[in-house]
């Protein structure tokens, strides 16, 4: 997994206004990764 700290929230650093909210994206990604993991180990 690649982490790009520059793409964090605008308040704590910088982010381009054209990009989606990174926290909301992380919340969605968490559930997607959980589902993929459960399917992989099943």
mmCIF entry with sequence, helices, sheets and N, C-alpha, C, O atoms, coordinates in Angstrom:
data_MODEL
# 
_entry.id   MODEL 
# 
_entity.id                         1 
_entity.type                       polymer 
_entity.pdbx_number_of_molecules   1 
# 
_entity_poly.entity_id                      1 
_entity_poly.type                           'polypeptide(L)' 
_entity_poly.nstd_linkage                   no 
_entity_poly.nstd_monomer                   no 
_entity_poly.pdbx_seq_one_letter_code       
;(UNK)(UNK)(UNK)(UNK)(UNK)(UNK)(UNK)(UNK)(UNK)(UNK)(UNK)(UNK)(UNK)(UNK)(UNK)(UNK)
(UNK)(UNK)(UNK)(UNK)(UNK)(UNK)(UNK)(UNK)(UNK)(UNK)(UNK)(UNK)(UNK)(UNK)(UNK)(UNK)
(UNK)(UNK)(UNK)(UNK)(UNK)(UNK)(UNK)(UNK)(UNK)(UNK)
;
_entity_poly.pdbx_seq_one_letter_code_can   XXXXXXXXXXXXXXXXXXXXXXXXXXXXXXXXXXXXXXXXXX 
_entity_poly.pdbx_strand_id                 A 
# 
loop_
_entity_poly_seq.entity_id 
_entity_poly_seq.num 
_entity_poly_seq.mon_id 
_entity_poly_seq.hetero 
1 1  UNK n 
1 2  UNK n 
1 3  UNK n 
1 4  UNK n 
1 5  UNK n 
1 6  UNK n 
1 7  UNK n 
1 8  UNK n 
1 9  UNK n 
1 10 UNK n 
1 11 UNK n 
1 12 UNK n 
1 13 UNK n 
1 14 UNK n 
1 15 UNK n 
1 16 UNK n 
1 17 UNK n 
1 18 UNK n 
1 19 UNK n 
1 20 UNK n 
1 21 UNK n 
1 22 UNK n 
1 23 UNK n 
1 24 UNK n 
1 25 UNK n 
1 26 UNK n 
1 27 UNK n 
1 28 UNK n 
1 29 UNK n 
1 30 UNK n 
1 31 UNK n 
1 32 UNK n 
1 33 UNK n 
1 34 UNK n 
1 35 UNK n 
1 36 UNK n 
1 37 UNK n 
1 38 UNK n 
1 39 UNK n 
1 40 UNK n 
1 41 UNK n 
1 42 UNK n 
# 
_struct_asym.id          A 
_struct_asym.entity_id   1 
# 
loop_
_struct_conf.conf_type_id 
_struct_conf.id 
_struct_conf.pdbx_PDB_helix_id 
_struct_conf.beg_label_comp_id 
_struct_conf.beg_label_asym_id 
_struct_conf.beg_label_seq_id 
_struct_conf.pdbx_beg_PDB_ins_code 
_struct_conf.end_label_comp_id 
_struct_conf.end_label_asym_id 
_struct_conf.end_label_seq_id 
_struct_conf.pdbx_end_PDB_ins_code 
_struct_conf.beg_auth_comp_id 
_struct_conf.beg_auth_asym_id 
_struct_conf.beg_auth_seq_id 
_struct_conf.end_auth_comp_id 
_struct_conf.end_auth_asym_id 
_struct_conf.end_auth_seq_id 
_struct_conf.pdbx_PDB_helix_class 
_struct_conf.details 
_struct_conf.pdbx_PDB_helix_length 
HELX_P HELX_P1 AA1 UNK A 5  ? UNK A 7  ? UNK A 5  UNK A 7  5 ? 3  
HELX_P HELX_P2 AA2 UNK A 22 ? UNK A 41 ? UNK A 22 UNK A 41 1 ? 20 
# 
_struct_conf_type.id          HELX_P 
_struct_conf_type.criteria    ? 
_struct_conf_type.reference   ? 
# 
loop_
_atom_site.group_PDB 
_atom_site.id 
_atom_site.type_symbol 
_atom_site.label_atom_id 
_atom_site.label_alt_id 
_atom_site.label_comp_id 
_atom_site.label_asym_id 
_atom_site.label_entity_id 
_atom_site.label_seq_id 
_atom_site.pdbx_PDB_ins_code 
_atom_site.Cartn_x 
_atom_site.Cartn_y 
_atom_site.Cartn_z 
_atom_site.occupancy 
_atom_site.B_iso_or_equiv 
_atom_site.pdbx_formal_charge 
_atom_site.auth_seq_id 
_atom_site.auth_comp_id 
_atom_site.auth_asym_id 
_atom_site.auth_atom_id 
_atom_site.pdbx_PDB_model_num 
ATOM 1   N N  . UNK A 1 1  ? 0.854   -1.172  0.000  1.00 0.00 ? 1  UNK A N  1 
ATOM 2   C CA . UNK A 1 1  ? 0.000   0.000   0.000  1.00 0.00 ? 1  UNK A CA 1 
ATOM 3   C C  . UNK A 1 1  ? 0.898   1.232   0.000  1.00 0.00 ? 1  UNK A C  1 
ATOM 4   O O  . UNK A 1 1  ? 1.907   1.277   0.704  1.00 0.00 ? 1  UNK A O  1 
ATOM 5   N N  . UNK A 1 2  ? 0.532   2.202   -0.774 1.00 0.00 ? 2  UNK A N  1 
ATOM 6   C CA . UNK A 1 2  ? 1.304   3.430   -0.890 1.00 0.00 ? 2  UNK A CA 1 
ATOM 7   C C  . UNK A 1 2  ? 0.591   4.537   -0.135 1.00 0.00 ? 2  UNK A C  1 
ATOM 8   O O  . UNK A 1 2  ? -0.602  4.756   -0.344 1.00 0.00 ? 2  UNK A O  1 
ATOM 9   N N  . UNK A 1 3  ? 1.293   5.231   0.732  1.00 0.00 ? 3  UNK A N  1 
ATOM 10  C CA . UNK A 1 3  ? 0.730   6.365   1.465  1.00 0.00 ? 3  UNK A CA 1 
ATOM 11  C C  . UNK A 1 3  ? 1.274   7.656   0.869  1.00 0.00 ? 3  UNK A C  1 
ATOM 12  O O  . UNK A 1 3  ? 2.475   7.787   0.636  1.00 0.00 ? 3  UNK A O  1 
ATOM 13  N N  . UNK A 1 4  ? 0.387   8.596   0.627  1.00 0.00 ? 4  UNK A N  1 
ATOM 14  C CA . UNK A 1 4  ? 0.779   9.891   0.078  1.00 0.00 ? 4  UNK A CA 1 
ATOM 15  C C  . UNK A 1 4  ? 0.302   10.968  1.049  1.00 0.00 ? 4  UNK A C  1 
ATOM 16  O O  . UNK A 1 4  ? -0.833  11.432  0.943  1.00 0.00 ? 4  UNK A O  1 
ATOM 17  N N  . UNK A 1 5  ? 1.159   11.375  1.999  1.00 0.00 ? 5  UNK A N  1 
ATOM 18  C CA . UNK A 1 5  ? 0.725   12.337  3.007  1.00 0.00 ? 5  UNK A CA 1 
ATOM 19  C C  . UNK A 1 5  ? 0.285   13.678  2.432  1.00 0.00 ? 5  UNK A C  1 
ATOM 20  O O  . UNK A 1 5  ? -0.480  14.402  3.069  1.00 0.00 ? 5  UNK A O  1 
ATOM 21  N N  . UNK A 1 6  ? 0.754   14.010  1.248  1.00 0.00 ? 6  UNK A N  1 
ATOM 22  C CA . UNK A 1 6  ? 0.358   15.283  0.650  1.00 0.00 ? 6  UNK A CA 1 
ATOM 23  C C  . UNK A 1 6  ? -1.128  15.328  0.323  1.00 0.00 ? 6  UNK A C  1 
ATOM 24  O O  . UNK A 1 6  ? -1.695  16.405  0.142  1.00 0.00 ? 6  UNK A O  1 
ATOM 25  N N  . UNK A 1 7  ? -1.760  14.158  0.248  1.00 0.00 ? 7  UNK A N  1 
ATOM 26  C CA . UNK A 1 7  ? -3.165  14.114  -0.114 1.00 0.00 ? 7  UNK A CA 1 
ATOM 27  C C  . UNK A 1 7  ? -4.069  14.078  1.118  1.00 0.00 ? 7  UNK A C  1 
ATOM 28  O O  . UNK A 1 7  ? -5.225  13.664  1.024  1.00 0.00 ? 7  UNK A O  1 
ATOM 29  N N  . UNK A 1 8  ? -3.562  14.500  2.251  1.00 0.00 ? 8  UNK A N  1 
ATOM 30  C CA . UNK A 1 8  ? -4.352  14.515  3.484  1.00 0.00 ? 8  UNK A CA 1 
ATOM 31  C C  . UNK A 1 8  ? -5.398  15.620  3.475  1.00 0.00 ? 8  UNK A C  1 
ATOM 32  O O  . UNK A 1 8  ? -5.593  16.287  2.459  1.00 0.00 ? 8  UNK A O  1 
ATOM 33  N N  . UNK A 1 9  ? -6.062  15.812  4.590  1.00 0.00 ? 9  UNK A N  1 
ATOM 34  C CA . UNK A 1 9  ? -7.099  16.832  4.660  1.00 0.00 ? 9  UNK A CA 1 
ATOM 35  C C  . UNK A 1 9  ? -6.526  18.237  4.467  1.00 0.00 ? 9  UNK A C  1 
ATOM 36  O O  . UNK A 1 9  ? -5.373  18.504  4.807  1.00 0.00 ? 9  UNK A O  1 
ATOM 37  N N  . UNK A 1 10 ? -7.333  19.106  3.930  1.00 0.00 ? 10 UNK A N  1 
ATOM 38  C CA . UNK A 1 10 ? -6.899  20.477  3.649  1.00 0.00 ? 10 UNK A CA 1 
ATOM 39  C C  . UNK A 1 10 ? -6.507  21.193  4.934  1.00 0.00 ? 10 UNK A C  1 
ATOM 40  O O  . UNK A 1 10 ? -5.527  21.937  4.954  1.00 0.00 ? 10 UNK A O  1 
ATOM 41  N N  . UNK A 1 11 ? -7.263  20.975  6.006  1.00 0.00 ? 11 UNK A N  1 
ATOM 42  C CA . UNK A 1 11 ? -7.032  21.684  7.259  1.00 0.00 ? 11 UNK A CA 1 
ATOM 43  C C  . UNK A 1 11 ? -5.639  21.397  7.839  1.00 0.00 ? 11 UNK A C  1 
ATOM 44  O O  . UNK A 1 11 ? -5.006  22.296  8.392  1.00 0.00 ? 11 UNK A O  1 
ATOM 45  N N  . UNK A 1 12 ? -5.158  20.151  7.715  1.00 0.00 ? 12 UNK A N  1 
ATOM 46  C CA . UNK A 1 12 ? -3.884  19.786  8.314  1.00 0.00 ? 12 UNK A CA 1 
ATOM 47  C C  . UNK A 1 12 ? -2.699  19.924  7.378  1.00 0.00 ? 12 UNK A C  1 
ATOM 48  O O  . UNK A 1 12 ? -1.567  19.693  7.805  1.00 0.00 ? 12 UNK A O  1 
ATOM 49  N N  . UNK A 1 13 ? -2.897  20.275  6.176  1.00 0.00 ? 13 UNK A N  1 
ATOM 50  C CA . UNK A 1 13 ? -1.794  20.367  5.224  1.00 0.00 ? 13 UNK A CA 1 
ATOM 51  C C  . UNK A 1 13 ? -2.286  21.027  3.959  1.00 0.00 ? 13 UNK A C  1 
ATOM 52  O O  . UNK A 1 13 ? -2.706  22.184  3.968  1.00 0.00 ? 13 UNK A O  1 
ATOM 53  N N  . UNK A 1 14 ? -2.232  20.292  2.882  1.00 0.00 ? 14 UNK A N  1 
ATOM 54  C CA . UNK A 1 14 ? -2.825  20.837  1.675  1.00 0.00 ? 14 UNK A CA 1 
ATOM 55  C C  . UNK A 1 14 ? -3.467  19.711  0.887  1.00 0.00 ? 14 UNK A C  1 
ATOM 56  O O  . UNK A 1 14 ? -3.083  18.549  1.021  1.00 0.00 ? 14 UNK A O  1 
ATOM 57  N N  . UNK A 1 15 ? -4.412  20.047  0.094  1.00 0.00 ? 15 UNK A N  1 
ATOM 58  C CA . UNK A 1 15 ? -5.111  19.111  -0.778 1.00 0.00 ? 15 UNK A CA 1 
ATOM 59  C C  . UNK A 1 15 ? -5.697  19.958  -1.892 1.00 0.00 ? 15 UNK A C  1 
ATOM 60  O O  . UNK A 1 15 ? -6.037  21.123  -1.687 1.00 0.00 ? 15 UNK A O  1 
ATOM 61  N N  . UNK A 1 16 ? -5.809  19.381  -3.044 1.00 0.00 ? 16 UNK A N  1 
ATOM 62  C CA . UNK A 1 16 ? -6.383  20.126  -4.155 1.00 0.00 ? 16 UNK A CA 1 
ATOM 63  C C  . UNK A 1 16 ? -7.898  20.140  -4.024 1.00 0.00 ? 16 UNK A C  1 
ATOM 64  O O  . UNK A 1 16 ? -8.502  19.121  -3.688 1.00 0.00 ? 16 UNK A O  1 
ATOM 65  N N  . UNK A 1 17 ? -8.509  21.277  -4.285 1.00 0.00 ? 17 UNK A N  1 
ATOM 66  C CA . UNK A 1 17 ? -9.957  21.398  -4.149 1.00 0.00 ? 17 UNK A CA 1 
ATOM 67  C C  . UNK A 1 17 ? -10.706 20.459  -5.082 1.00 0.00 ? 17 UNK A C  1 
ATOM 68  O O  . UNK A 1 17 ? -11.841 20.081  -4.791 1.00 0.00 ? 17 UNK A O  1 
ATOM 69  N N  . UNK A 1 18 ? -10.093 20.075  -6.195 1.00 0.00 ? 18 UNK A N  1 
ATOM 70  C CA . UNK A 1 18 ? -10.744 19.206  -7.162 1.00 0.00 ? 18 UNK A CA 1 
ATOM 71  C C  . UNK A 1 18 ? -10.840 17.772  -6.657 1.00 0.00 ? 18 UNK A C  1 
ATOM 72  O O  . UNK A 1 18 ? -11.671 17.008  -7.148 1.00 0.00 ? 18 UNK A O  1 
ATOM 73  N N  . UNK A 1 19 ? -10.005 17.383  -5.683 1.00 0.00 ? 19 UNK A N  1 
ATOM 74  C CA . UNK A 1 19 ? -9.995  16.016  -5.167 1.00 0.00 ? 19 UNK A CA 1 
ATOM 75  C C  . UNK A 1 19 ? -11.107 15.820  -4.144 1.00 0.00 ? 19 UNK A C  1 
ATOM 76  O O  . UNK A 1 19 ? -11.494 16.767  -3.459 1.00 0.00 ? 19 UNK A O  1 
ATOM 77  N N  . UNK A 1 20 ? -11.621 14.603  -4.037 1.00 0.00 ? 20 UNK A N  1 
ATOM 78  C CA . UNK A 1 20 ? -12.655 14.341  -3.037 1.00 0.00 ? 20 UNK A CA 1 
ATOM 79  C C  . UNK A 1 20 ? -12.080 14.421  -1.622 1.00 0.00 ? 20 UNK A C  1 
ATOM 80  O O  . UNK A 1 20 ? -10.864 14.401  -1.430 1.00 0.00 ? 20 UNK A O  1 
ATOM 81  N N  . UNK A 1 21 ? -12.955 14.511  -0.659 1.00 0.00 ? 21 UNK A N  1 
ATOM 82  C CA . UNK A 1 21 ? -12.572 14.575  0.740  1.00 0.00 ? 21 UNK A CA 1 
ATOM 83  C C  . UNK A 1 21 ? -11.840 13.287  1.109  1.00 0.00 ? 21 UNK A C  1 
ATOM 84  O O  . UNK A 1 21 ? -12.405 12.201  0.980  1.00 0.00 ? 21 UNK A O  1 
ATOM 85  N N  . UNK A 1 22 ? -10.600 13.391  1.562  1.00 0.00 ? 22 UNK A N  1 
ATOM 86  C CA . UNK A 1 22 ? -9.783  12.205  1.806  1.00 0.00 ? 22 UNK A CA 1 
ATOM 87  C C  . UNK A 1 22 ? -10.312 11.362  2.959  1.00 0.00 ? 22 UNK A C  1 
ATOM 88  O O  . UNK A 1 22 ? -10.171 10.140  2.929  1.00 0.00 ? 22 UNK A O  1 
ATOM 89  N N  . UNK A 1 23 ? -10.915 11.973  3.969  1.00 0.00 ? 23 UNK A N  1 
ATOM 90  C CA . UNK A 1 23 ? -11.446 11.199  5.089  1.00 0.00 ? 23 UNK A CA 1 
ATOM 91  C C  . UNK A 1 23 ? -12.649 10.370  4.643  1.00 0.00 ? 23 UNK A C  1 
ATOM 92  O O  . UNK A 1 23 ? -12.751 9.195   4.996  1.00 0.00 ? 23 UNK A O  1 
ATOM 93  N N  . UNK A 1 24 ? -13.555 10.964  3.878  1.00 0.00 ? 24 UNK A N  1 
ATOM 94  C CA . UNK A 1 24 ? -14.713 10.219  3.377  1.00 0.00 ? 24 UNK A CA 1 
ATOM 95  C C  . UNK A 1 24 ? -14.271 9.083   2.451  1.00 0.00 ? 24 UNK A C  1 
ATOM 96  O O  . UNK A 1 24 ? -14.872 8.008   2.457  1.00 0.00 ? 24 UNK A O  1 
ATOM 97  N N  . UNK A 1 25 ? -13.233 9.315   1.665  1.00 0.00 ? 25 UNK A N  1 
ATOM 98  C CA . UNK A 1 25 ? -12.697 8.272   0.799  1.00 0.00 ? 25 UNK A CA 1 
ATOM 99  C C  . UNK A 1 25 ? -12.096 7.134   1.631  1.00 0.00 ? 25 UNK A C  1 
ATOM 100 O O  . UNK A 1 25 ? -12.252 5.963   1.286  1.00 0.00 ? 25 UNK A O  1 
ATOM 101 N N  . UNK A 1 26 ? -11.412 7.478   2.721  1.00 0.00 ? 26 UNK A N  1 
ATOM 102 C CA . UNK A 1 26 ? -10.817 6.459   3.583  1.00 0.00 ? 26 UNK A CA 1 
ATOM 103 C C  . UNK A 1 26 ? -11.895 5.602   4.242  1.00 0.00 ? 26 UNK A C  1 
ATOM 104 O O  . UNK A 1 26 ? -11.723 4.392   4.387  1.00 0.00 ? 26 UNK A O  1 
ATOM 105 N N  . UNK A 1 27 ? -12.995 6.219   4.637  1.00 0.00 ? 27 UNK A N  1 
ATOM 106 C CA . UNK A 1 27 ? -14.103 5.468   5.249  1.00 0.00 ? 27 UNK A CA 1 
ATOM 107 C C  . UNK A 1 27 ? -14.685 4.484   4.247  1.00 0.00 ? 27 UNK A C  1 
ATOM 108 O O  . UNK A 1 27 ? -14.935 3.329   4.591  1.00 0.00 ? 27 UNK A O  1 
ATOM 109 N N  . UNK A 1 28 ? -14.905 4.924   3.015  1.00 0.00 ? 28 UNK A N  1 
ATOM 110 C CA . UNK A 1 28 ? -15.429 4.019   1.988  1.00 0.00 ? 28 UNK A CA 1 
ATOM 111 C C  . UNK A 1 28 ? -14.432 2.913   1.663  1.00 0.00 ? 28 UNK A C  1 
ATOM 112 O O  . UNK A 1 28 ? -14.820 1.758   1.489  1.00 0.00 ? 28 UNK A O  1 
ATOM 113 N N  . UNK A 1 29 ? -13.160 3.258   1.581  1.00 0.00 ? 29 UNK A N  1 
ATOM 114 C CA . UNK A 1 29 ? -12.131 2.279   1.261  1.00 0.00 ? 29 UNK A CA 1 
ATOM 115 C C  . UNK A 1 29 ? -12.046 1.210   2.344  1.00 0.00 ? 29 UNK A C  1 
ATOM 116 O O  . UNK A 1 29 ? -11.847 0.035   2.035  1.00 0.00 ? 29 UNK A O  1 
ATOM 117 N N  . UNK A 1 30 ? -12.193 1.596   3.594  1.00 0.00 ? 30 UNK A N  1 
ATOM 118 C CA . UNK A 1 30 ? -12.119 0.633   4.706  1.00 0.00 ? 30 UNK A CA 1 
ATOM 119 C C  . UNK A 1 30 ? -13.152 -0.473  4.542  1.00 0.00 ? 30 UNK A C  1 
ATOM 120 O O  . UNK A 1 30 ? -12.823 -1.649  4.696  1.00 0.00 ? 30 UNK A O  1 
ATOM 121 N N  . UNK A 1 31 ? -14.389 -0.117  4.233  1.00 0.00 ? 31 UNK A N  1 
ATOM 122 C CA . UNK A 1 31 ? -15.427 -1.135  4.082  1.00 0.00 ? 31 UNK A CA 1 
ATOM 123 C C  . UNK A 1 31 ? -15.179 -2.000  2.845  1.00 0.00 ? 31 UNK A C  1 
ATOM 124 O O  . UNK A 1 31 ? -15.451 -3.201  2.861  1.00 0.00 ? 31 UNK A O  1 
ATOM 125 N N  . UNK A 1 32 ? -14.669 -1.399  1.783  1.00 0.00 ? 32 UNK A N  1 
ATOM 126 C CA . UNK A 1 32 ? -14.369 -2.165  0.577  1.00 0.00 ? 32 UNK A CA 1 
ATOM 127 C C  . UNK A 1 32 ? -13.241 -3.162  0.837  1.00 0.00 ? 32 UNK A C  1 
ATOM 128 O O  . UNK A 1 32 ? -13.331 -4.320  0.428  1.00 0.00 ? 32 UNK A O  1 
ATOM 129 N N  . UNK A 1 33 ? -12.179 -2.719  1.517  1.00 0.00 ? 33 UNK A N  1 
ATOM 130 C CA . UNK A 1 33 ? -11.069 -3.610  1.824  1.00 0.00 ? 33 UNK A CA 1 
ATOM 131 C C  . UNK A 1 33 ? -11.498 -4.732  2.760  1.00 0.00 ? 33 UNK A C  1 
ATOM 132 O O  . UNK A 1 33 ? -11.040 -5.866  2.618  1.00 0.00 ? 33 UNK A O  1 
ATOM 133 N N  . UNK A 1 34 ? -12.363 -4.429  3.704  1.00 0.00 ? 34 UNK A N  1 
ATOM 134 C CA . UNK A 1 34 ? -12.864 -5.449  4.620  1.00 0.00 ? 34 UNK A CA 1 
ATOM 135 C C  . UNK A 1 34 ? -13.633 -6.521  3.853  1.00 0.00 ? 34 UNK A C  1 
ATOM 136 O O  . UNK A 1 34 ? -13.458 -7.713  4.106  1.00 0.00 ? 34 UNK A O  1 
ATOM 137 N N  . UNK A 1 35 ? -14.470 -6.106  2.931  1.00 0.00 ? 35 UNK A N  1 
ATOM 138 C CA . UNK A 1 35 ? -15.239 -7.057  2.130  1.00 0.00 ? 35 UNK A CA 1 
ATOM 139 C C  . UNK A 1 35 ? -14.313 -7.918  1.262  1.00 0.00 ? 35 UNK A C  1 
ATOM 140 O O  . UNK A 1 35 ? -14.492 -9.133  1.182  1.00 0.00 ? 35 UNK A O  1 
ATOM 141 N N  . UNK A 1 36 ? -13.341 -7.299  0.625  1.00 0.00 ? 36 UNK A N  1 
ATOM 142 C CA . UNK A 1 36 ? -12.398 -8.039  -0.215 1.00 0.00 ? 36 UNK A CA 1 
ATOM 143 C C  . UNK A 1 36 ? -11.613 -9.042  0.630  1.00 0.00 ? 36 UNK A C  1 
ATOM 144 O O  . UNK A 1 36 ? -11.409 -10.182 0.213  1.00 0.00 ? 36 UNK A O  1 
ATOM 145 N N  . UNK A 1 37 ? -11.175 -8.617  1.814  1.00 0.00 ? 37 UNK A N  1 
ATOM 146 C CA . UNK A 1 37 ? -10.415 -9.515  2.682  1.00 0.00 ? 37 UNK A CA 1 
ATOM 147 C C  . UNK A 1 37 ? -11.260 -10.714 3.089  1.00 0.00 ? 37 UNK A C  1 
ATOM 148 O O  . UNK A 1 37 ? -10.786 -11.850 3.046  1.00 0.00 ? 37 UNK A O  1 
ATOM 149 N N  . UNK A 1 38 ? -12.512 -10.471 3.484  1.00 0.00 ? 38 UNK A N  1 
ATOM 150 C CA . UNK A 1 38 ? -13.393 -11.567 3.916  1.00 0.00 ? 38 UNK A CA 1 
ATOM 151 C C  . UNK A 1 38 ? -13.624 -12.568 2.768  1.00 0.00 ? 38 UNK A C  1 
ATOM 152 O O  . UNK A 1 38 ? -13.653 -13.777 2.998  1.00 0.00 ? 38 UNK A O  1 
ATOM 153 N N  . UNK A 1 39 ? -13.785 -12.074 1.565  1.00 0.00 ? 39 UNK A N  1 
ATOM 154 C CA . UNK A 1 39 ? -13.970 -12.951 0.410  1.00 0.00 ? 39 UNK A CA 1 
ATOM 155 C C  . UNK A 1 39 ? -12.687 -13.743 0.122  1.00 0.00 ? 39 UNK A C  1 
ATOM 156 O O  . UNK A 1 39 ? -12.750 -14.909 -0.269 1.00 0.00 ? 39 UNK A O  1 
ATOM 157 N N  . UNK A 1 40 ? -11.536 -13.116 0.315  1.00 0.00 ? 40 UNK A N  1 
ATOM 158 C CA . UNK A 1 40 ? -10.273 -13.782 0.006  1.00 0.00 ? 40 UNK A CA 1 
ATOM 159 C C  . UNK A 1 40 ? -9.973  -14.916 0.980  1.00 0.00 ? 40 UNK A C  1 
ATOM 160 O O  . UNK A 1 40 ? -9.423  -15.942 0.582  1.00 0.00 ? 40 UNK A O  1 
ATOM 161 N N  . UNK A 1 41 ? -10.326 -14.745 2.241  1.00 0.00 ? 41 UNK A N  1 
ATOM 162 C CA . UNK A 1 41 ? -10.015 -15.770 3.228  1.00 0.00 ? 41 UNK A CA 1 
ATOM 163 C C  . UNK A 1 41 ? -11.126 -16.817 3.353  1.00 0.00 ? 41 UNK A C  1 
ATOM 164 O O  . UNK A 1 41 ? -10.951 -17.821 4.044  1.00 0.00 ? 41 UNK A O  1 
ATOM 165 N N  . UNK A 1 42 ? -12.244 -16.595 2.704  1.00 0.00 ? 42 UNK A N  1 
ATOM 166 C CA . UNK A 1 42 ? -13.368 -17.553 2.777  1.00 0.00 ? 42 UNK A CA 1 
ATOM 167 C C  . UNK A 1 42 ? -13.115 -18.781 1.940  1.00 0.00 ? 42 UNK A C  1 
ATOM 168 O O  . UNK A 1 42 ? -13.956 -19.679 1.892  1.00 0.00 ? 42 UNK A O  1 
# 
